[in-house]
Amino acid sequence: MAEDENRSEPNARPDNEAARPAGNGEASGTVVELEARISDLTDRLLRAHAEMDNLRKRTERDKEDTAKYAISKFARDLLSIGDNLQRATSAVPAGAADADPALKALMEGVSMTEREFLNVLERNGVRRIDPEGEPFNPHQHQAMAEIEQPDVASGTIVQVYQPGYLIEDRVLRPAMVVVSKGGQRKQDAQPGNGSPAAG
């Protein structure tokens, strides 16, 4: 029996040695699994940080926009006051105020009120657009009519029906304007340029 035990001992591995290779395989599998988990968690953490940063920036941008444009509705409602003040000053014929001291005083009061009204708007980020003589800009102007004016370049604003307003960089109300259709007509009218066959 002792011989049998001796024979089997050299060929047989002890229990802890037999478990070692299996344990190494499990350990390396566990390490790979843990590394994958760490990589996944790191990726999730980076994404969460990026989302929080984007949310913070978006919140700051919304806060700035709210501060800039919060008065938009109120300012839009006030614009008719400015329009009426302007109509009042333009309704008085030239020279009539000089002939009547009471009318002159009234006109000065209305003009001062209009100037102060525009100053208050400007202090709050609202500017008047009065684009007469400027090129037509569809983002800031609304064309009400087009008229032939051969001495003015085509697309130039020749009359402003109603001034527009900007709040910061946004249009609060577009300017209502009349645009010229000049330019080509002027060239066609010149001698030697226009003939029925050339048109």
C-alpha positions in Angstrom: 0.0 0.0 0.0 2.8 2.3 0.9 4.4 1.5 -2.5 1.1 2.3 -4.3 1.0 5.6 -2.5 4.6 6.4 -3.4 4.0 5.5 -7.0 1.0 7.7 -7.3 2.6 10.6 -5.5 5.3 11.5 -8.0 2.8 11.4 -10.9 -0.1 13.1 -9.0 -0.1 16.8 -8.5 -1.1 18.2 -5.1 -4.6 19.8 -4.9 -3.3 23.4 -4.8 -1.2 22.9 -7.9 -4.0 21.3 -9.8 -6.2 24.3 -8.9 -3.6 26.9 -10.0 -4.0 26.6 -13.8 -7.7 26.7 -13.5 -7.5 29.6 -11.1 -5.2 31.6 -13.5 -7.7 31.1 -16.4 -10.6 32.4 -14.2 -8.5 35.3 -12.9 -7.5 36.4 -16.5 -11.1 36.1 -17.5 -12.1 38.2 -14.5 -9.4 40.8 -15.3 -10.7 41.1 -18.9 -14.2 41.4 -17.6 -13.2 44.1 -15.1 -11.2 46.0 -17.6 -14.3 46.0 -19.9 -16.4 47.3 -17.1 -13.9 50.0 -16.2 -13.8 51.1 -19.9 -17.6 51.1 -20.1 -17.9 53.1 -16.8 -15.2 55.5 -17.9 -17.0 56.0 -21.2 -20.3 56.6 -19.4 -18.6 59.1 -17.0 -17.1 61.0 -19.9 -20.5 61.2 -21.7 -22.2 62.3 -18.5 -19.6 65.1 -18.1 -20.0 66.2 -21.7 -23.8 66.2 -21.3 -23.6 68.2 -18.1 -21.2 70.7 -19.8 -23.6 71.0 -22.8 -26.5 71.5 -20.4 -24.6 74.2 -18.5 -23.7 76.0 -21.7 -27.3 75.8 -23.0 -28.6 77.0 -19.7 -26.2 80.0 -19.7 -27.2 80.8 -23.3 -30.9 80.6 -22.4 -30.3 82.8 -19.4 -28.5 85.4 -21.6 -31.3 85.3 -24.3 -33.9 85.7 -21.6 -32.1 88.7 -20.2 -31.7 90.2 -23.7 -35.1 89.5 -25.2 -37.4 89.4 -22.1 -38.8 92.8 -22.9 -39.6 92.0 -26.6 -43.3 91.8 -26.1 -43.4 94.9 -24.0 -41.2 96.8 -26.4 -43.3 95.7 -29.4 -46.4 97.1 -27.6 -44.6 100.4 -27.1 -43.6 100.9 -30.7 -47.0 102.4 -31.6 -46.3 105.2 -29.2 -43.2 106.1 -31.1 -45.1 105.9 -34.4 -47.7 108.3 -33.1 -45.1 110.7 -31.9 -43.5 110.7 -35.3 -46.8 111.1 -37.0 -47.6 114.1 -34.8 -44.3 115.9 -35.7 -44.6 115.1 -39.5 -48.3 116.2 -39.6 -47.3 119.9 -38.9 -46.5 121.7 -42.2 -43.0 123.2 -42.5 -42.9 126.8 -41.2 -46.3 126.5 -39.5 -44.7 126.1 -36.1 -42.6 129.3 -36.6 -45.8 131.3 -37.2 -47.6 130.2 -34.1 -45.7 130.2 -30.7 -48.1 127.8 -29.1 -47.7 125.3 -31.9 -44.0 125.7 -31.8 -43.9 124.9 -28.1 -46.2 121.9 -28.6 -43.9 120.6 -31.4 -40.8 121.0 -29.3 -42.5 119.1 -26.5 -43.5 116.3 -28.8 -40.0 116.2 -30.4 -38.4 116.0 -26.9 -40.8 113.2 -25.9 -40.0 111.3 -29.0 -36.2 111.7 -28.5 -36.5 110.5 -24.9 -38.7 107.6 -25.9 -36.0 106.5 -28.4 -33.3 107.0 -25.8 -35.2 104.8 -23.3 -35.6 102.1 -25.9 -31.9 102.3 -26.9 -30.8 102.0 -23.2 -32.8 98.7 -23.1 -31.2 97.3 -26.3 -33.9 98.4 -28.8 -32.8 100.5 -31.8 -34.8 102.2 -34.6 -34.2 101.2 -38.2 -34.7 104.1 -40.6 -33.1 102.8 -43.8 -33.9 105.5 -46.4 -31.2 105.5 -49.0 -29.8 102.1 -48.0 -30.0 98.9 -50.0 -33.0 96.7 -49.4 -32.4 94.0 -46.8 -35.2 91.4 -46.6 -34.1 90.4 -43.1 -34.8 93.9 -41.7 -37.1 95.5 -44.3 -40.6 94.8 -45.6 -41.2 96.1 -49.2 -44.6 97.7 -49.4 -44.2 98.9 -53.0 -41.7 99.3 -55.9 -41.5 102.5 -57.9 -39.6 103.5 -61.0 -36.7 105.8 -60.3 -34.1 105.8 -63.1 -31.7 108.1 -61.2 -31.5 105.7 -58.2 -29.9 102.2 -58.2 -32.3 99.3 -58.3 -33.1 97.9 -54.9 -32.5 101.1 -53.0 -35.0 102.2 -50.3 -36.5 105.5 -51.4 -39.2 106.0 -48.8 -39.9 104.6 -45.3 -43.6 104.2 -44.5 -42.9 103.0 -41.0 -39.5 102.6 -39.2 -38.4 99.2 -38.0 -36.8 98.2 -34.7 -34.1 95.8 -33.6 -33.8 94.3 -30.2 -30.1 93.5 -29.8 -29.5 91.6 -33.0 -33.1 90.4 -33.7 -35.7 92.2 -35.7 -38.5 93.4 -33.4 -40.4 94.9 -36.3 -39.2 95.2 -39.9 -39.2 98.7 -41.5 -42.0 99.1 -44.1 -40.4 100.6 -47.1 -40.7 101.6 -50.8 -37.9 100.2 -53.1 -36.7 101.7 -56.4 -36.8 99.8 -59.7 -34.2 102.0 -61.3 -30.9 101.1 -62.8 -31.6 99.1 -66.0 -34.3 101.5 -67.2 -31.8 104.3 -67.0 -29.3 102.4 -69.2 -32.0 101.4 -71.7 -33.0 105.1 -72.0 -29.5 106.3 -73.0 -28.9 106.9 -76.7 -27.3 103.9 -78.6 -28.0 101.4 -75.8 -31.6 100.5 -76.5 -33.1 99.3 -79.6 -36.1 97.0 -80.1 -33.8 94.3 -81.7 -31.3 94.5 -78.8 -34.0 94.0 -76.1 
